[in-house]
Amino acid sequence: MTTNLPIFKLKESTVRRRYSDFEWLRSELERESKVVVPPLPGKAFLRQLPFRGDDGIFDDNFIEERKQGLEQFINKVAGHPLAQNERCLHMFLQDEIIDKSYTPSKIRHA
């Protein structure tokens, strides 16, 4: 992530996230904020079935589509002024490990 928004303590950060982490972020934002949270790209249930004629969840096109969908999701969320104040978003974007037992709180402008 690269940002010039003053509310984020780091202007550049790199973290690895699984789809389940995106699901966690979405549920935290729905629970803690007044933000209408956009949907995530769909789950890959059918791609995990055996005897498929393609590479399933490892198919390059599927991976690229999922990546683009998750990128659109996070860009919408991170661009929302109310979501930017949520501690869960800051953890998701900038902390190496997400502390899922954190205490929800608002971030103060720097």
N, CA, C and O atoms as CSV, one atom per row, in Angstrom:
chain,resi,resn,atom,element,x,y,z
A,1,MET,N,N,0.840,-1.165,0.000
A,1,MET,CA,C,0.000,0.000,0.000
A,1,MET,C,C,0.888,1.231,0.000
A,1,MET,O,O,1.925,1.279,0.662
A,2,THR,N,N,0.458,2.209,-0.748
A,2,THR,CA,C,1.089,3.526,-0.736
A,2,THR,C,C,-0.018,4.544,-0.566
A,2,THR,O,O,-1.043,4.470,-1.243
A,3,THR,N,N,0.184,5.507,0.346
A,3,THR,CA,C,-0.837,6.522,0.590
A,3,THR,C,C,-0.197,7.859,0.916
A,3,THR,O,O,0.948,7.921,1.365
A,4,ASN,N,N,-0.947,8.927,0.686
A,4,ASN,CA,C,-0.525,10.249,1.137
A,4,ASN,C,C,-1.529,10.801,2.150
A,4,ASN,O,O,-1.464,11.974,2.517
A,5,LEU,N,N,-2.464,9.946,2.603
A,5,LEU,CA,C,-3.454,10.370,3.585
A,5,LEU,C,C,-2.792,10.491,4.954
A,5,LEU,O,O,-2.133,9.552,5.401
A,6,PRO,N,N,-2.956,11.624,5.622
A,6,PRO,CA,C,-2.268,11.840,6.899
A,6,PRO,C,C,-2.725,10.921,8.037
A,6,PRO,O,O,-2.000,10.759,9.018
A,7,ILE,N,N,-3.897,10.328,7.925
A,7,ILE,CA,C,-4.396,9.480,9.021
A,7,ILE,C,C,-3.611,8.181,9.157
A,7,ILE,O,O,-3.597,7.586,10.235
A,8,PHE,N,N,-2.958,7.727,8.089
A,8,PHE,CA,C,-2.182,6.490,8.150
A,8,PHE,C,C,-0.761,6.786,8.619
A,8,PHE,O,O,-0.094,7.676,8.091
A,9,LYS,N,N,-0.302,6.017,9.630
A,9,LYS,CA,C,1.020,6.285,10.214
A,9,LYS,C,C,2.147,5.942,9.247
A,9,LYS,O,O,3.185,6.603,9.245
A,10,LEU,N,N,1.947,4.909,8.423
A,10,LEU,CA,C,2.948,4.538,7.432
A,10,LEU,C,C,2.487,4.990,6.050
A,10,LEU,O,O,1.328,4.792,5.683
A,11,LYS,N,N,3.365,5.578,5.308
A,11,LYS,CA,C,3.012,6.025,3.955
A,11,LYS,C,C,3.164,4.893,2.947
A,11,LYS,O,O,2.577,4.938,1.866
A,12,GLU,N,N,3.953,3.875,3.301
A,12,GLU,CA,C,4.098,2.679,2.475
A,12,GLU,C,C,4.134,1.460,3.390
A,12,GLU,O,O,4.786,1.473,4.434
A,13,SER,N,N,3.437,0.423,2.994
A,13,SER,CA,C,3.467,-0.824,3.762
A,13,SER,C,C,3.144,-1.989,2.837
A,13,SER,O,O,2.452,-1.834,1.831
A,14,THR,N,N,3.655,-3.146,3.198
A,14,THR,CA,C,3.381,-4.372,2.459
A,14,THR,C,C,3.012,-5.451,3.465
A,14,THR,O,O,3.772,-5.740,4.390
A,15,VAL,N,N,1.840,-6.042,3.275
A,15,VAL,CA,C,1.379,-7.135,4.130
A,15,VAL,C,C,0.766,-8.214,3.247
A,15,VAL,O,O,0.339,-7.939,2.126
A,16,ARG,N,N,0.724,-9.435,3.752
A,16,ARG,CA,C,0.078,-10.544,3.032
A,16,ARG,C,C,-1.251,-10.825,3.717
A,16,ARG,O,O,-1.326,-10.909,4.943
A,17,ARG,N,N,-2.300,-10.968,2.911
A,17,ARG,CA,C,-3.629,-11.235,3.449
A,17,ARG,C,C,-4.287,-12.364,2.685
A,17,ARG,O,O,-4.127,-12.497,1.472
A,18,ARG,N,N,-5.034,-13.179,3.423
A,18,ARG,CA,C,-5.835,-14.255,2.840
A,18,ARG,C,C,-7.255,-13.736,2.631
A,18,ARG,O,O,-7.631,-12.694,3.168
A,19,TYR,N,N,-8.033,-14.471,1.848
A,19,TYR,CA,C,-9.426,-14.095,1.616
A,19,TYR,C,C,-10.176,-13.993,2.937
A,19,TYR,O,O,-11.004,-13.099,3.112
A,20,SER,N,N,-9.895,-14.901,3.870
A,20,SER,CA,C,-10.565,-14.876,5.178
A,20,SER,C,C,-10.253,-13.592,5.953
A,20,SER,O,O,-11.073,-13.148,6.756
A,21,ASP,N,N,-9.083,-12.992,5.725
A,21,ASP,CA,C,-8.757,-11.715,6.366
A,21,ASP,C,C,-9.636,-10.596,5.812
A,21,ASP,O,O,-10.064,-9.708,6.549
A,22,PHE,N,N,-9.900,-10.649,4.509
A,22,PHE,CA,C,-10.804,-9.669,3.909
A,22,PHE,C,C,-12.215,-9.842,4.480
A,22,PHE,O,O,-12.910,-8.861,4.744
A,23,GLU,N,N,-12.630,-11.095,4.667
A,23,GLU,CA,C,-13.944,-11.354,5.266
A,23,GLU,C,C,-13.997,-10.798,6.688
A,23,GLU,O,O,-15.006,-10.221,7.093
A,24,TRP,N,N,-12.925,-10.968,7.437
A,24,TRP,CA,C,-12.853,-10.425,8.800
A,24,TRP,C,C,-12.982,-8.906,8.774
A,24,TRP,O,O,-13.763,-8.333,9.534
A,25,LEU,N,N,-12.218,-8.254,7.900
A,25,LEU,CA,C,-12.278,-6.792,7.805
A,25,LEU,C,C,-13.687,-6.333,7.471
A,25,LEU,O,O,-14.206,-5.403,8.088
A,26,ARG,N,N,-14.296,-6.977,6.509
A,26,ARG,CA,C,-15.652,-6.584,6.103
A,26,ARG,C,C,-16.630,-6.709,7.273
A,26,ARG,O,O,-17.444,-5.811,7.490
A,27,SER,N,N,-16.563,-7.801,8.023
A,27,SER,CA,C,-17.489,-7.980,9.140
A,27,SER,C,C,-17.205,-6.981,10.260
A,27,SER,O,O,-18.137,-6.506,10.909
A,28,GLU,N,N,-15.935,-6.656,10.496
A,28,GLU,CA,C,-15.590,-5.657,11.515
A,28,GLU,C,C,-16.123,-4.279,11.134
A,28,GLU,O,O,-16.673,-3.567,11.975
A,29,LEU,N,N,-15.960,-3.910,9.880
A,29,LEU,CA,C,-16.451,-2.603,9.435
A,29,LEU,C,C,-17.971,-2.533,9.505
A,29,LEU,O,O,-18.527,-1.502,9.883
A,30,GLU,N,N,-18.644,-3.615,9.146
A,30,GLU,CA,C,-20.110,-3.632,9.230
A,30,GLU,C,C,-20.575,-3.509,10.679
A,30,GLU,O,O,-21.590,-2.873,10.962
A,31,ARG,N,N,-19.827,-4.121,11.587
A,31,ARG,CA,C,-20.212,-4.134,12.997
A,31,ARG,C,C,-19.879,-2.814,13.691
A,31,ARG,O,O,-20.648,-2.346,14.531
A,32,GLU,N,N,-18.735,-2.209,13.347
A,32,GLU,CA,C,-18.221,-1.079,14.110
A,32,GLU,C,C,-18.432,0.297,13.492
A,32,GLU,O,O,-18.307,1.302,14.192
A,33,SER,N,N,-18.744,0.372,12.216
A,33,SER,CA,C,-18.814,1.696,11.583
A,33,SER,C,C,-20.175,1.915,10.945
A,33,SER,O,O,-21.005,1.009,10.870
A,34,LYS,N,N,-20.375,3.117,10.497
A,34,LYS,CA,C,-21.606,3.464,9.806
A,34,LYS,C,C,-21.397,3.429,8.289
A,34,LYS,O,O,-22.172,4.013,7.531
A,35,VAL,N,N,-20.359,2.752,7.870
A,35,VAL,CA,C,-20.007,2.651,6.458
A,35,VAL,C,C,-20.822,1.538,5.806
A,35,VAL,O,O,-20.974,0.454,6.370
A,36,VAL,N,N,-21.345,1.818,4.609
A,36,VAL,CA,C,-21.956,0.758,3.807
A,36,VAL,C,C,-20.793,0.057,3.116
A,36,VAL,O,O,-20.161,0.612,2.217
A,37,VAL,N,N,-20.524,-1.157,3.544
A,37,VAL,CA,C,-19.337,-1.879,3.091
A,37,VAL,C,C,-19.647,-2.589,1.784
A,37,VAL,O,O,-20.642,-3.308,1.689
A,38,PRO,N,N,-18.797,-2.395,0.766
A,38,PRO,CA,C,-19.041,-3.071,-0.508
A,38,PRO,C,C,-18.867,-4.580,-0.377
A,38,PRO,O,O,-18.203,-5.052,0.545
A,39,PRO,N,N,-19.458,-5.332,-1.293
A,39,PRO,CA,C,-19.309,-6.793,-1.229
A,39,PRO,C,C,-17.905,-7.235,-1.651
A,39,PRO,O,O,-17.200,-6.527,-2.370
A,40,LEU,N,N,-17.532,-8.398,-1.193
A,40,LEU,CA,C,-16.281,-9.026,-1.631
A,40,LEU,C,C,-16.564,-9.827,-2.893
A,40,LEU,O,O,-17.711,-10.199,-3.143
A,41,PRO,N,N,-15.532,-10.100,-3.695
A,41,PRO,CA,C,-15.761,-11.018,-4.816
A,41,PRO,C,C,-16.184,-12.369,-4.248
A,41,PRO,O,O,-15.842,-12.698,-3.113
A,42,GLY,N,N,-16.916,-13.142,-5.020
A,42,GLY,CA,C,-17.466,-14.405,-4.534
A,42,GLY,C,C,-16.433,-15.406,-4.076
A,42,GLY,O,O,-15.265,-15.337,-4.457
A,43,LYS,N,N,-16.876,-16.336,-3.255
A,43,LYS,CA,C,-16.013,-17.428,-2.803
A,43,LYS,C,C,-15.774,-18.395,-3.965
A,43,LYS,O,O,-16.450,-18.329,-4.992
A,44,ALA,N,N,-14.831,-19.265,-3.789
A,44,ALA,CA,C,-14.406,-20.158,-4.872
A,44,ALA,C,C,-14.846,-21.599,-4.640
A,44,ALA,O,O,-14.103,-22.531,-4.949
A,45,PHE,N,N,-16.046,-21.788,-4.097
A,45,PHE,CA,C,-16.494,-23.143,-3.770
A,45,PHE,C,C,-16.409,-24.094,-4.959
A,45,PHE,O,O,-15.833,-25.176,-4.848
A,46,LEU,N,N,-16.978,-23.699,-6.091
A,46,LEU,CA,C,-17.015,-24.604,-7.248
A,46,LEU,C,C,-15.633,-24.886,-7.807
A,46,LEU,O,O,-15.396,-25.962,-8.358
A,47,ARG,N,N,-14.727,-23.947,-7.676
A,47,ARG,CA,C,-13.368,-24.134,-8.183
A,47,ARG,C,C,-12.589,-25.138,-7.349
A,47,ARG,O,O,-11.530,-25.600,-7.775
A,48,GLN,N,N,-13.092,-25.484,-6.166
A,48,GLN,CA,C,-12.391,-26.427,-5.297
A,48,GLN,C,C,-12.859,-27.872,-5.503
A,48,GLN,O,O,-12.323,-28.794,-4.890
A,49,LEU,N,N,-13.847,-28.060,-6.356
A,49,LEU,CA,C,-14.355,-29.411,-6.602
A,49,LEU,C,C,-13.317,-30.244,-7.362
A,49,LEU,O,O,-12.591,-29.707,-8.199
A,50,PRO,N,N,-13.239,-31.536,-7.083
A,50,PRO,CA,C,-12.283,-32.389,-7.804
A,50,PRO,C,C,-12.752,-32.653,-9.243
A,50,PRO,O,O,-13.907,-32.401,-9.587
A,51,PHE,N,N,-11.866,-33.147,-10.045
A,51,PHE,CA,C,-12.155,-33.575,-11.426
A,51,PHE,C,C,-12.599,-32.434,-12.335
A,51,PHE,O,O,-13.403,-32.629,-13.246
A,52,ARG,N,N,-12.076,-31.264,-12.079
A,52,ARG,CA,C,-12.360,-30.141,-12.965
A,52,ARG,C,C,-11.418,-30.216,-14.162
A,52,ARG,O,O,-10.366,-30.853,-14.097
A,53,GLY,N,N,-11.798,-29.570,-15.239
A,53,GLY,CA,C,-10.953,-29.562,-16.428
A,53,GLY,C,C,-9.938,-28.438,-16.429
A,53,GLY,O,O,-9.209,-28.260,-17.405
A,54,ASP,N,N,-9.880,-27.671,-15.337
A,54,ASP,CA,C,-8.917,-26.574,-15.271
A,54,ASP,C,C,-8.131,-26.668,-13.959
A,54,ASP,O,O,-8.196,-27.683,-13.265
A,55,ASP,N,N,-7.412,-25.638,-13.631
A,55,ASP,CA,C,-6.581,-25.642,-12.424
A,55,ASP,C,C,-7.330,-25.171,-11.177
A,55,ASP,O,O,-6.712,-24.952,-10.135
A,56,GLY,N,N,-8.645,-25.015,-11.269
A,56,GLY,CA,C,-9.443,-24.630,-10.103
A,56,GLY,C,C,-8.999,-23.305,-9.515
A,56,GLY,O,O,-8.864,-22.312,-10.229
A,57,ILE,N,N,-8.770,-23.294,-8.201
A,57,ILE,CA,C,-8.384,-22.034,-7.544
A,57,ILE,C,C,-6.970,-21.593,-7.925
A,57,ILE,O,O,-6.564,-20.480,-7.591
A,58,PHE,N,N,-6.227,-22.439,-8.610
A,58,PHE,CA,C,-4.880,-22.082,-9.031
A,58,PHE,C,C,-4.828,-21.610,-10.483
A,58,PHE,O,O,-3.750,-21.346,-11.016
A,59,ASP,N,N,-5.990,-21.506,-11.118
A,59,ASP,CA,C,-6.073,-21.020,-12.491
A,59,ASP,C,C,-5.653,-19.553,-12.539
A,59,ASP,O,O,-6.127,-18.748,-11.737
A,60,ASP,N,N,-4.772,-19.202,-13.470
A,60,ASP,CA,C,-4.244,-17.832,-13.552
A,60,ASP,C,C,-5.347,-16.791,-13.727
A,60,ASP,O,O,-5.297,-15.729,-13.106
A,61,ASN,N,N,-6.343,-17.085,-14.567
A,61,ASN,CA,C,-7.424,-16.126,-14.788
A,61,ASN,C,C,-8.243,-15.912,-13.516
A,61,ASN,O,O,-8.611,-14.784,-13.190
A,62,PHE,N,N,-8.523,-16.997,-12.803
A,62,PHE,CA,C,-9.261,-16.887,-11.541
A,62,PHE,C,C,-8.475,-16.056,-10.533
A,62,PHE,O,O,-9.040,-15.181,-9.877
A,63,ILE,N,N,-7.192,-16.319,-10.407
A,63,ILE,CA,C,-6.358,-15.582,-9.460
A,63,ILE,C,C,-6.358,-14.098,-9.796
A,63,ILE,O,O,-6.479,-13.261,-8.902
A,64,GLU,N,N,-6.225,-13.770,-11.059
A,64,GLU,CA,C,-6.205,-12.361,-11.481
A,64,GLU,C,C,-7.553,-11.678,-11.220
A,64,GLU,O,O,-7.590,-10.542,-10.747
A,65,GLU,N,N,-8.656,-12.365,-11.525
A,65,GLU,CA,C,-9.986,-11.801,-11.269
A,65,GLU,C,C,-10.204,-11.580,-9.774
A,65,GLU,O,O,-10.706,-10.533,-9.366
A,66,ARG,N,N,-9.831,-12.551,-8.970
A,66,ARG,CA,C,-9.970,-12.428,-7.512
A,66,ARG,C,C,-9.133,-11.257,-7.009
A,66,ARG,O,O,-9.606,-10.451,-6.207
A,67,LYS,N,N,-7.895,-11.162,-7.477
A,67,LYS,CA,C,-6.994,-10.082,-7.068
A,67,LYS,C,C,-7.598,-8.718,-7.404
A,67,LYS,O,O,-7.588,-7.810,-6.573
A,68,GLN,N,N,-8.117,-8.578,-8.605
A,68,GLN,CA,C,-8.728,-7.307,-9.005
A,68,GLN,C,C,-9.950,-6.982,-8.156
A,68,GLN,O,O,-10.146,-5.832,-7.763
A,69,GLY,N,N,-10.772,-7.987,-7.871
A,69,GLY,CA,C,-11.954,-7.773,-7.039
A,69,GLY,C,C,-11.597,-7.348,-5.622
A,69,GLY,O,O,-12.229,-6.453,-5.061
A,70,LEU,N,N,-10.580,-7.991,-5.040
A,70,LEU,CA,C,-10.145,-7.630,-3.690
A,70,LEU,C,C,-9.502,-6.239,-3.674
A,70,LEU,O,O,-9.660,-5.485,-2.713
A,71,GLU,N,N,-8.789,-5.913,-4.731
A,71,GLU,CA,C,-8.173,-4.588,-4.837
A,71,GLU,C,C,-9.245,-3.501,-4.925
A,71,GLU,O,O,-9.128,-2.461,-4.278
A,72,GLN,N,N,-10.277,-3.736,-5.716
A,72,GLN,CA,C,-11.380,-2.778,-5.804
A,72,GLN,C,C,-12.060,-2.610,-4.447
A,72,GLN,O,O,-12.373,-1.493,-4.034
A,73,PHE,N,N,-12.283,-3.724,-3.761
A,73,PHE,CA,C,-12.897,-3.686,-2.435
A,73,PHE,C,C,-12.076,-2.823,-1.485
A,73,PHE,O,O,-12.615,-1.918,-0.847
A,74,ILE,N,N,-10.775,-3.096,-1.386
A,74,ILE,CA,C,-9.954,-2.392,-0.407
A,74,ILE,C,C,-9.774,-0.927,-0.789
A,74,ILE,O,O,-9.674,-0.071,0.090
A,75,ASN,N,N,-9.733,-0.626,-2.077
A,75,ASN,CA,C,-9.620,0.771,-2.495
A,75,ASN,C,C,-10.874,1.564,-2.121
A,75,ASN,O,O,-10.778,2.713,-1.689
A,76,LYS,N,N,-12.048,0.951,-2.287
A,76,LYS,CA,C,-13.293,1.619,-1.896
A,76,LYS,C,C,-13.342,1.839,-0.396
A,76,LYS,O,O,-13.688,2.925,0.070
A,77,VAL,N,N,-12.994,0.802,0.360
A,77,VAL,CA,C,-13.035,0.897,1.821
A,77,VAL,C,C,-12.016,1.920,2.322
A,77,VAL,O,O,-12.357,2.789,3.125
A,78,ALA,N,N,-10.779,1.823,1.858
A,78,ALA,CA,C,-9.722,2.723,2.332
A,78,ALA,C,C,-9.961,4.164,1.908
A,78,ALA,O,O,-9.463,5.091,2.547
A,79,GLY,N,N,-10.716,4.357,0.842
A,79,GLY,CA,C,-11.019,5.707,0.377
A,79,GLY,C,C,-12.189,6.347,1.094
A,79,GLY,O,O,-12.446,7.536,0.903
A,80,HIS,N,N,-12.902,5.595,1.911
A,80,HIS,CA,C,-14.074,6.131,2.609
A,80,HIS,C,C,-13.630,6.867,3.876
A,80,HIS,O,O,-12.943,6.282,4.713
A,81,PRO,N,N,-14.011,8.135,4.031
A,81,PRO,CA,C,-13.552,8.923,5.186
A,81,PRO,C,C,-13.912,8.316,6.545
A,81,PRO,O,O,-13.126,8.428,7.486
A,82,LEU,N,N,-15.067,7.683,6.672
A,82,LEU,CA,C,-15.431,7.083,7.959
A,82,LEU,C,C,-14.645,5.796,8.217
A,82,LEU,O,O,-14.230,5.537,9.346
A,83,ALA,N,N,-14.446,5.004,7.185
A,83,ALA,CA,C,-13.686,3.755,7.346
A,83,ALA,C,C,-12.236,4.042,7.711
A,83,ALA,O,O,-11.611,3.262,8.429
A,84,GLN,N,N,-11.698,5.155,7.222
A,84,GLN,CA,C,-10.301,5.507,7.500
A,84,GLN,C,C,-10.041,5.694,8.989
A,84,GLN,O,O,-8.895,5.611,9.430
A,85,ASN,N,N,-11.074,5.941,9.755
A,85,ASN,CA,C,-10.921,6.153,11.200
A,85,ASN,C,C,-10.983,4.861,12.014
A,85,ASN,O,O,-10.808,4.897,13.232
A,86,GLU,N,N,-11.228,3.734,11.370
A,86,GLU,CA,C,-11.402,2.467,12.084
A,86,GLU,C,C,-10.066,1.756,12.286
A,86,GLU,O,O,-9.289,1.583,11.347
A,87,ARG,N,N,-9.821,1.354,13.518
A,87,ARG,CA,C,-8.587,0.660,13.874
A,87,ARG,C,C,-8.404,-0.631,13.063
A,87,ARG,O,O,-7.282,-0.976,12.692
A,88,CYS,N,N,-9.510,-1.345,12.788
A,88,CYS,CA,C,-9.404,-2.599,12.040
A,88,CYS,C,C,-8.826,-2.386,10.640
A,88,CYS,O,O,-8.067,-3.221,10.148
A,89,LEU,N,N,-9.180,-1.280,10.003
A,89,LEU,CA,C,-8.637,-0.992,8.668
A,89,LEU,C,C,-7.142,-0.726,8.752
A,89,LEU,O,O,-6.376,-1.211,7.920
A,90,HIS,N,N,-6.727,0.034,9.743
A,90,HIS,CA,C,-5.305,0.324,9.902
A,90,HIS,C,C,-4.504,-0.951,10.167
A,90,HIS,O,O,-3.421,-1.135,9.612
A,91,MET,N,N,-5.041,-1.826,11.014
A,91,MET,CA,C,-4.374,-3.105,11.268
A,91,MET,C,C,-4.279,-3.917,9.984
A,91,MET,O,O,-3.229,-4.470,9.656
A,92,PHE,N,N,-5.394,-3.979,9.266
A,92,PHE,CA,C,-5.453,-4.778,8.036
A,92,PHE,C,C,-4.416,-4.300,7.019
A,92,PHE,O,O,-3.752,-5.113,6.377
A,93,LEU,N,N,-4.281,-2.996,6.875
A,93,LEU,CA,C,-3.400,-2.443,5.853
A,93,LEU,C,C,-1.938,-2.350,6.271
A,93,LEU,O,O,-1.047,-2.409,5.424
A,94,GLN,N,N,-1.681,-2.203,7.581
A,94,GLN,CA,C,-0.319,-1.843,7.953
A,94,GLN,C,C,0.361,-2.751,8.975
A,94,GLN,O,O,1.584,-2.697,9.107
A,95,ASP,N,N,-0.377,-3.570,9.693
A,95,ASP,CA,C,0.252,-4.447,10.687
A,95,ASP,C,C,0.564,-5.799,10.058
A,95,ASP,O,O,-0.258,-6.353,9.328
A,96,GLU,N,N,1.733,-6.320,10.339
A,96,GLU,CA,C,2.133,-7.611,9.779
A,96,GLU,C,C,1.139,-8.713,10.157
A,96,GLU,O,O,0.763,-9.540,9.326
A,97,ILE,N,N,0.721,-8.707,11.431
A,97,ILE,CA,C,-0.223,-9.700,11.934
A,97,ILE,C,C,-1.474,-8.989,12.426
A,97,ILE,O,O,-1.386,-7.994,13.147
A,98,ILE,N,N,-2.636,-9.498,12.038
A,98,ILE,CA,C,-3.894,-8.912,12.481
A,98,ILE,C,C,-4.237,-9.478,13.860
A,98,ILE,O,O,-4.350,-10.691,14.030
A,99,ASP,N,N,-4.400,-8.594,14.833
A,99,ASP,CA,C,-4.802,-8.995,16.177
A,99,ASP,C,C,-6.325,-9.037,16.217
A,99,ASP,O,O,-6.977,-8.023,16.467
A,100,LYS,N,N,-6.884,-10.217,15.969
A,100,LYS,CA,C,-8.341,-10.332,15.872
A,100,LYS,C,C,-9.025,-10.245,17.228
A,100,LYS,O,O,-10.254,-10.268,17.301
A,101,SER,N,N,-8.250,-10.145,18.301
A,101,SER,CA,C,-8.837,-9.941,19.629
A,101,SER,C,C,-8.661,-8.480,20.064
A,101,SER,O,O,-8.743,-8.167,21.252
A,102,TYR,N,N,-8.421,-7.599,19.103
A,102,TYR,CA,C,-8.219,-6.180,19.391
A,102,TYR,C,C,-9.490,-5.543,19.963
A,102,TYR,O,O,-10.581,-6.105,19.868
A,103,THR,N,N,-9.325,-4.373,20.552
A,103,THR,CA,C,-10.467,-3.600,21.019
A,103,THR,C,C,-10.806,-2.585,19.936
A,103,THR,O,O,-9.987,-1.718,19.634
A,104,PRO,N,N,-11.997,-2.672,19.345
A,104,PRO,CA,C,-12.361,-1.711,18.297
A,104,PRO,C,C,-12.253,-0.278,18.812
A,104,PRO,O,O,-12.654,0.030,19.935
A,105,SER,N,N,-11.710,0.576,17.973
A,105,SER,CA,C,-11.570,1.980,18.343
A,105,SER,C,C,-11.400,2.823,17.099
A,105,SER,O,O,-11.221,2.315,15.992
A,106,LYS,N,N,-11.462,4.118,17.311
A,106,LYS,CA,C,-11.261,5.075,16.225
A,106,LYS,C,C,-9.813,5.544,16.264
A,106,LYS,O,O,-9.178,5.585,17.318
A,107,ILE,N,N,-9.315,5.893,15.095
A,107,ILE,CA,C,-7.964,6.438,14.957
A,107,ILE,C,C,-8.081,7.960,14.972
A,107,ILE,O,O,-8.976,8.523,14.342
A,108,ARG,N,N,-7.200,8.604,15.671
A,108,ARG,CA,C,-7.164,10.066,15.700
A,108,ARG,C,C,-6.244,10.551,14.599
A,108,ARG,O,O,-5.220,9.930,14.312
A,109,HIS,N,N,-6.613,11.666,13.984
A,109,HIS,CA,C,-5.745,12.255,12.940
A,109,HIS,C,C,-4.403,12.619,13.541
A,109,HIS,O,O,-4.320,13.083,14.678
A,110,ALA,N,N,-3.360,12.404,12.768
A,110,ALA,CA,C,-1.999,12.694,13.230
A,110,ALA,C,C,-1.752,14.182,13.357
A,110,ALA,O,O,-0.656,14.596,13.735
